[in-house]
Amino acid sequence: MSQGALSRAIVLNGIIRISARAIGQLKSRWRCLDRSGGLLLYHPEKVCRIVQACGVLHNIAHSHGVPLHERDGSRDGHSRDAAAGFQVNGGGGATMTH
């Protein structure tokens, strides 16, 4: 692999990690993005506006110090969404816990 190709691969890897982290933060804050399993049943233009609105609102919440929803892991392969009372399984499904 040439030096140029290696440099591009390193940059691309960084971009992918940053993008994945940003998407994870949006999914953590906005359950409509997380619980949908990646499927919003709208036209693509409307989905873009929804995701953009989530990004803008996330930035506003972040600037005001509103924390992200946190999930605590459990031994059974599930995590518990303490803020919303959901039990989330590894496949992305969720059930109310109360």
Secondary structure as UniProt FT lines:
FT   HELIX           3..29
FT   HELIX           31..34
FT   TURN            35..38
FT   HELIX           44..63
FT   TURN            64..65
FT   STRAND          71..73
FT   TURN            75..76
FT   STRAND          79..81
FT   TURN            82..85
FT   STRAND          86..88
FT   TURN            90..91
FT   STRAND          94..96
//
